Amino acid sequence: MSENKKRVAIVGYGGMGSWHARHILASDVCELAGIWDIKPERRALAESNGIHVYSSLNDLLADKSIEIVTIAVPNECHMPIALEAMDSGKNVVCEKPVTLNHEELEKIIDKSKSTGKLFSVHQNRRWDCDYLIMKDLYASGKLGEVFSIESRYHGSRGIPGDWRAKKEHGGGMMLDWGVHLIDQILGIACDRKIEKIYCRCDHITNDEVDDGFKLEIYFNGGFTAHVEVGTSNFISMPRFFMAGRLGAAMIEDWKSDCRVVLCDEWDEKDVKPVVTAAGLTKTMAPRDENTTTEFVIPRPASDVHNFYRNICRAIDGKEEQLIKNNEVLRVMLVMEAAFRSDELCAVVDFEDIV
């Protein structure tokens, strides 16, 4: 056992549980104490990978050397395990979506306060390069006053056939992917207040839970965010598009750089009409190079290990945790407002939800 590393145990050794295990094994601040999973085949897989397997959840929680418990099980199981882990004296990291509703999340937050144990949610998409570019660009003011942003993730394989397709387990794309994209939008527009929500959910391949959605978030000052997830899209639309009074920016997909076009001079002299389809237009004529400047913002460096580095420093009181519980709660409330809007087929006031 290293004197400088915090021991972490993982509950759940599926896709994300094994992801955490790999990153903890490579971490400079954590070491992996072991895992527990209710499925024998996953316990056997962990053992074959040289990972200690606890005999039960109680056995894991009884290990006094463990400082952090990471929860990576189906969504409906998050709350009871988190509460039990904090009662046993452990700090807790939980996969997203942390709970199925804000009432459950508030119980976890209250438990964190009463036990004095850190609780955080693994919003790993805050380390996505496309998000980091847009967040910095919005804050820089280079586009002038930003009035809209669009964020999309598109695929063409339908909803996964595992527990994510079942409502009782917290399935659906809003809870699976919406939780990430909404968190990113609120991180970009951190200076804005949400006023209204409108959402329509898709049920193309699944009637029980949404397999996609289109969400409009209306902020103060006329700023609008469009958030969209689709699982039946054989042609993907751009990952990000941001528009401001002085320019626009676009990222094609998660692995692309960012294209930016700035307007140097609004009034272009002697605009010539262009032929489009069966008519002429000046309004939609492309700008010339004399009135715009175009450049590319390359993908920044990003290190996902900074998540656990921050958790460890926050436990030691050396810095604030990056993913704050009030931010996670706000995302949960936006998702609940989105479901409410879809149910009513109407725009809802966000303040009525909160």
C-alpha positions in Angstrom: 0.0 0.0 0.0 1.4 3.4 -1.0 1.5 6.1 1.7 0.6 8.7 -0.8 -2.1 7.0 -2.7 -5.8 6.7 -1.6 -7.2 3.2 -1.8 -10.3 2.9 -4.0 -12.8 0.1 -4.2 -15.3 -0.3 -7.1 -18.8 -1.5 -6.8 -19.7 -2.9 -10.3 -17.2 -4.3 -12.8 -19.1 -3.8 -16.1 -18.2 -1.3 -18.8 -17.7 1.8 -16.7 -16.5 -0.2 -13.6 -13.7 -1.7 -15.6 -13.0 1.7 -17.1 -12.5 3.1 -13.6 -10.3 0.1 -12.7 -8.0 0.6 -15.6 -7.6 4.3 -14.9 -7.1 3.8 -11.1 -4.4 1.2 -11.9 -2.6 3.8 -13.9 -3.3 6.7 -11.5 -0.6 8.7 -9.6 -2.9 9.5 -6.7 -5.1 6.3 -6.3 -4.6 2.6 -6.0 -7.2 -0.1 -6.6 -8.1 -2.1 -3.5 -10.5 -4.3 -5.3 -14.0 -4.7 -6.7 -17.4 -6.3 -6.0 -20.0 -7.3 -8.5 -23.1 -9.4 -8.1 -22.4 -11.3 -11.4 -20.0 -14.3 -11.0 -18.6 -13.9 -14.5 -17.6 -10.3 -13.8 -15.9 -11.3 -10.5 -14.1 -14.0 -12.4 -13.0 -11.5 -15.1 -11.6 -9.2 -12.4 -9.7 -12.0 -10.8 -8.3 -13.0 -14.2 -7.0 -9.4 -14.5 -5.2 -9.7 -11.2 -7.8 -7.6 -9.3 -8.8 -8.5 -5.7 -12.5 -9.4 -5.5 -14.3 -8.9 -2.2 -16.7 -11.6 -1.0 -19.6 -9.2 -0.7 -20.6 -5.5 -0.6 -20.5 -5.7 3.2 -17.0 -7.2 3.0 -15.9 -4.3 0.8 -17.4 -1.6 3.1 -15.9 -3.3 6.1 -12.3 -2.7 4.7 -11.1 0.2 6.8 -8.2 0.8 4.4 -10.6 2.0 1.7 -11.0 5.8 1.5 -13.1 6.0 -1.7 -15.9 3.8 -3.1 -16.7 4.2 -6.7 -20.2 3.1 -7.7 -20.7 1.9 -11.3 -23.9 -0.2 -11.2 -27.3 0.4 -12.9 -28.8 3.8 -12.0 -31.5 2.7 -9.6 -28.9 1.1 -7.3 -26.8 4.2 -6.9 -28.6 5.8 -3.9 -28.7 2.9 -1.4 -25.1 2.0 -2.0 -23.9 5.6 -1.7 -25.8 6.1 1.6 -24.4 2.8 3.0 -20.9 3.7 1.8 -20.9 7.1 3.5 -22.3 5.6 6.7 -19.4 3.2 6.7 -17.0 6.1 6.6 -16.1 6.1 2.9 -16.0 9.0 0.4 -18.1 8.3 -2.6 -17.7 8.7 -6.4 -20.8 7.8 -8.3 -21.4 7.2 -12.0 -24.0 9.3 -13.8 -26.9 9.8 -13.8 -26.4 9.8 -10.1 -30.1 9.1 -9.3 -33.5 8.7 -11.0 -34.8 12.0 -9.5 -33.8 15.0 -7.5 -35.4 13.7 -4.3 -33.0 10.8 -4.2 -30.0 13.1 -5.0 -31.0 15.4 -2.2 -30.9 12.4 0.3 -27.3 11.6 -0.9 -26.2 15.3 -0.5 -27.7 15.4 3.0 -25.9 12.3 3.9 -22.6 13.8 2.6 -23.2 16.8 4.9 -24.1 14.8 7.9 -21.2 12.3 7.7 -18.7 14.8 6.5 -17.7 12.5 3.6 -17.1 13.8 0.1 -19.6 12.8 -2.6 -19.0 13.5 -6.2 -20.4 12.4 -9.6 -18.2 11.2 -12.4 -19.1 13.7 -15.1 -16.2 12.6 -17.2 -17.4 14.5 -20.3 -16.1 17.7 -18.7 -12.7 16.5 -20.0 -13.9 16.2 -23.6 -11.8 18.4 -25.9 -14.8 19.7 -27.9 -16.5 20.9 -24.8 -13.3 22.6 -23.5 -12.9 24.5 -26.7 -16.5 25.8 -26.6 -16.4 26.7 -23.0 -13.2 28.7 -23.4 -14.5 30.3 -26.7 -17.8 31.4 -25.0 -15.9 32.9 -22.1 -13.4 34.7 -24.3 -16.0 37.0 -25.9 -14.4 36.6 -29.3 -17.8 35.8 -30.9 -19.4 38.9 -29.2 -22.6 38.3 -27.4 -23.5 34.7 -27.9 -27.2 34.1 -28.6 -27.3 30.4 -29.4 -25.4 27.1 -29.0 -26.3 23.7 -30.4 -24.9 20.5 -29.0 -25.6 17.1 -30.6 -24.6 13.4 -30.4 -25.8 11.2 -33.1 -25.6 7.5 -33.7 -27.4 4.9 -35.8 -27.5 1.7 -33.6 -30.7 2.4 -31.6 -30.8 2.3 -27.9 -28.6 -0.4 -26.2 -30.3 -3.6 -25.4 -29.1 -3.9 -21.8 -30.6 -2.3 -18.7 -30.4 1.1 -20.5 -33.5 0.1 -22.4 -35.6 -0.4 -19.2 -37.4 2.4 -17.4 -37.1 0.8 -14.0 -33.3 0.9 -14.3 -33.2 4.5 -15.3 -32.7 3.8 -19.0 -33.1 6.1 -22.0 -30.9 8.5 -23.8 -31.9 11.5 -21.7 -30.4 9.9 -18.6 -27.6 8.2 -20.4 -26.4 11.0 -22.7 -28.5 14.0 -21.9 -27.0 14.2 -18.5 -23.6 14.8 -20.1 -24.7 17.3 -22.8 -26.8 19.3 -20.4 -24.0 19.4 -17.9 -21.7 20.7 -20.6 -24.2 23.4 -21.7 -24.6 24.6 -18.1 -20.8 24.7 -17.8 -20.5 26.8 -20.9 -23.3 29.2 -20.1 -22.5 29.3 -16.4 -23.4 33.0 -16.3 -26.9 32.5 -17.4 -30.2 31.8 -15.6 -32.6 29.1 -17.1 -36.1 30.5 -17.7 -37.9 27.9 -19.8 -37.6 24.3 -21.1 -39.1 22.6 -24.1 -38.4 19.0 -25.1 -39.7 16.2 -27.4 -38.5 12.7 -26.8 -38.1 10.1 -29.6 -39.4 6.5 -29.4 -38.2 5.1 -32.7 -36.7 1.9 -31.5 -38.0 1.7 -28.0 -41.5 2.4 -26.5 -40.5 2.2 -22.9 -37.8 4.8 -22.7 -36.6 7.6 -25.0 -34.1 6.6 -27.6 -33.3 10.2 -28.4 -34.6 13.7 -27.8 -34.6 17.4 -28.9 -34.3 19.8 -26.0 -34.5 23.6 -26.0 -33.2 25.5 -23.0 -34.2 29.2 -22.9 -31.9 31.3 -20.8 -32.2 35.0 -19.7 -31.1 37.6 -22.2 -32.4 35.7 -25.2 -29.7 33.0 -25.2 -31.0 29.6 -26.4 -29.3 26.2 -26.2 -30.4 23.3 -28.4 -29.4 19.8 -27.1 -30.1 16.8 -29.2 -29.3 13.1 -29.0 -30.3 10.7 -31.8 -29.7 6.9 -32.1 -31.3 6.5 -35.6 -29.2 9.1 -37.4 -27.2 7.6 -40.3 -25.8 11.1 -41.1 -24.6 13.0 -38.1 -25.0 16.8 -37.7 -22.2 18.9 -36.3 -21.2 18.1 -32.7 -21.2 21.8 -31.7 -22.3 25.1 -33.3 -22.1 28.4 -31.5 -23.4 31.8 -32.9 -22.6 35.3 -31.6 -23.1 38.8 -32.9 -19.5 38.9 -34.1 -19.0 35.4 -35.5 -19.7 31.7 -35.3 -17.9 28.5 -34.5 -18.4 24.9 -35.4 -16.9 21.5 -34.4 -17.9 18.7 -36.8 -17.3 15.8 -34.4 -15.6 14.8 -31.1 -12.2 14.3 -32.8 -12.2 17.6 -34.9 -10.7 21.0 -34.4 -12.9 24.1 -34.1 -13.6 26.3 -37.1 -14.2 29.9 -36.3 -15.4 32.7 -38.6 -15.4 36.3 -37.3 -17.1 39.3 -38.9 -14.7 42.2 -39.3 -17.1 44.5 -41.1 -20.9 44.1 -41.0 -21.8 46.2 -44.0 -20.4 44.7 -47.1 -20.4 47.1 -50.1 -21.8 46.1 -53.5 -23.2 42.8 -52.5 -23.9 40.8 -55.7 -27.0 38.6 -55.8 -26.3 34.9 -56.2 -28.3 32.3 -58.0 -29.8 29.7 -55.7 -32.0 27.0 -57.1 -34.7 28.8 -59.0 -34.1 32.3 -57.8 -31.7 35.1 -56.8 -30.8 36.3 -53.3 -28.6 39.0 -51.8 -29.6 38.0 -48.2 -28.0 34.6 -48.4 -25.0 35.6 -50.6 -21.8 34.4 -49.1 -19.5 37.0 -47.5 -16.2 37.8 -49.2 -12.8 37.4 -47.5 -12.5 41.2 -47.0 -15.2 41.3 -44.3 -14.4 38.1 -42.4 -11.5 36.4 -40.7 -11.4 32.6 -40.4 -9.1 30.5 -38.2 -9.0 27.1 -36.5 -8.8 26.4 -32.8 -6.9 23.1 -32.3 -8.0 20.5 -29.8 -6.5 21.3 -26.4 -4.6 18.8 -24.1 -6.9 17.1 -21.7 -6.1 14.5 -19.0 -9.0 12.4 -17.5 -6.7 11.5 -14.6 -7.4 15.0 -13.3 -10.8 13.8 -12.0 -9.3 11.5 -9.4 -6.5 14.0 -8.7 -9.1 16.6 -7.8 -11.1 14.1 -5.7 -8.0 13.2 -3.6 -7.1 16.9 -3.1 -10.6 17.7 -2.2 -10.7 15.0 0.4 -7.5 16.4 1.9 -9.0 19.9 1.9 -6.4 21.2 -0.6 -8.9 22.3 -3.2 -12.6 22.4 -4.0 -14.1 19.5 -5.9 -14.6 20.3 -9.5 -17.9 18.6 -9.9 -20.1 20.2 -7.3 -23.3 18.7 -6.0 -25.4 21.8 -6.6 -24.3 21.6 -10.3 -25.3 17.9 -10.5 -28.7 18.8 -8.9 -29.3 21.5 -11.5 -28.7 19.1 -14.3 -31.1 16.6 -12.7 -33.8 19.3 -12.4 -33.3 20.2 -16.1 -33.8 16.6 -17.1 -37.0 16.4 -15.0 -38.3 19.6 -16.6 -37.5 18.1 -20.0 -39.6 14.9 -19.2 -42.4 17.1 -17.9 -42.3 19.2 -21.1 -42.5 16.1 -23.2 -45.4 14.7 -21.2 -47.3 18.0 -21.5 -46.2 18.7 -25.1 -45.6 22.2 -23.9 -43.0 24.7 -22.8 -42.5 24.7 -19.0 -41.2 27.4 -16.7 -38.0 26.1 -15.1 -38.8 28.0 -11.8 -42.0 25.9 -11.5 -39.8 22.8 -11.5 -37.3 24.0 -8.9 
